[in-house]
Amino acid sequence: MDLWVASRGHLVPLSFLWDGAAVLISTPRDSRTGRALRADSRVRLALGPTRDVVMIDGTAEAVDLADLPAGTGDAFAAKTGFDPRELATSYQYFLVRPRRVQAWREADELEGRTLMRDGTWLP
């Protein structure tokens, strides 16, 4: 349900929605994470326990609530269990497009762990 988001030396857990091409996250607009992602779109995501982790390096694009594709806000709320659209605090959505994806379980999987490079899935 959650992943770790690293941006500008800051690390926080956030809920997410994966649509098969990008990761959607949301955080308070004026939070340290929100400000960092708007100032520098480079981001690293970590998903899973330390012995079965997926690392995603990508770029985060700020998406306003009004600009979310139809049904995306509902899908995010259903998957994460909370709906930023209903909160009094102003939230910002970010669409993270992967540039590099790595996955591994143990030391024997370190070779060949890169699954995506420069936004292209590897064979």
N, C-alpha and C positions, 0 to 999 in steps of 0.2 A: 504494500500500500504506500510506503514511503521510500524515498531515496535521499542520499546526501547530496547537497548542492554546494559546490565550492566556487566562490567568486571573489576576486581581489583579496585573497588571504582570509576569507571568512567562510565558515563551514556550518551549514544548518540542515536539519532534516525537513523535507517538504513532501506533501502528497503529490501524486502525479497521475497523468493519463497518457498512455502510449497509444498512438493511432496507427502504428506500423511504419510511419515515416518520421515522426517527431514526437517529442515529449512536451506535454503541457503541464506547467506548474503555476502556482499562484501564491503570492505573498503580499502583505500589506504594502501599499504603494510607497509609504514613507519609511518603511523599515530599512535597516542597513542593507539587507539583501536586495530589496527593490531598487534602492539608489545605486548600489554597486552594479547590478545587471544593466541598468539604463546607461551608466557611465562607461561600462566596458562589457561588451557582449560576450566575451570569452568566458566559458563556464565548463566545469568538470562535474559530472554526475557519477555517483557510485551506488549501485543497486545490489542488494543481497548481503549475506553474511561474509565475513572476511575470507572464508575458505571456499566460497562459491560466488565470486564477485564479478560484476560487469561494470567496466569503467567506460564512460562516454565523454569524449571531449567534443564540444560543439559551440555553437553561437546561439545566443538568446535574443529573440526579437520580442519587444514589448507589444502586447496586443490588448487594446482596450475592450472592455466588456461589449460595447456596441459593435465591435469588429469581429467578434467570435463567430465562426460559421454556425449556421443553424444546428441546434442539437448538441453542440460541443459543450456548452455550459451544463446541460442536463447530464451528459455522459460523464463529465468530470465529477459532478456532485454524486452520481450513482456509484462511481468507482471509488471515490475517496471518502464518502460518508459526510462530507460537509460542502456547503454551497456558498462560496465567497460573495455571490450576488445578493445574498440575503443578510449580510452582515452590515452593521453600522459603520465599521471601519472600511475605508476605501481600499480595495484590493486591486492589484495589477496582475494580469496573466502574462506569462512568458512562454513563447513557443521555442523550444530548444531543438535545433536541427543538428543531428550528429555529423561530425567530421571524421572522428575516429572512434571505433568501438573495440574494446578488448574484453575478453572473458577467460577466466581460468578457475580451476579448483585447487590444484596442488602444484608443487614445484615441477612435477613431470609434465605439466601443461604449459609451462612458460613459453616454450617454442610454439609458434603458430597461434598465439592468443589474439593476435590482431585480426578482427573480423571485418573492419571497415577502415579505409584510409582515404583521406581527401574527399569524403562524402560518397565513396563508391564501395559497395559490398565486395569483399574479396571471395574468390572461389574456394 
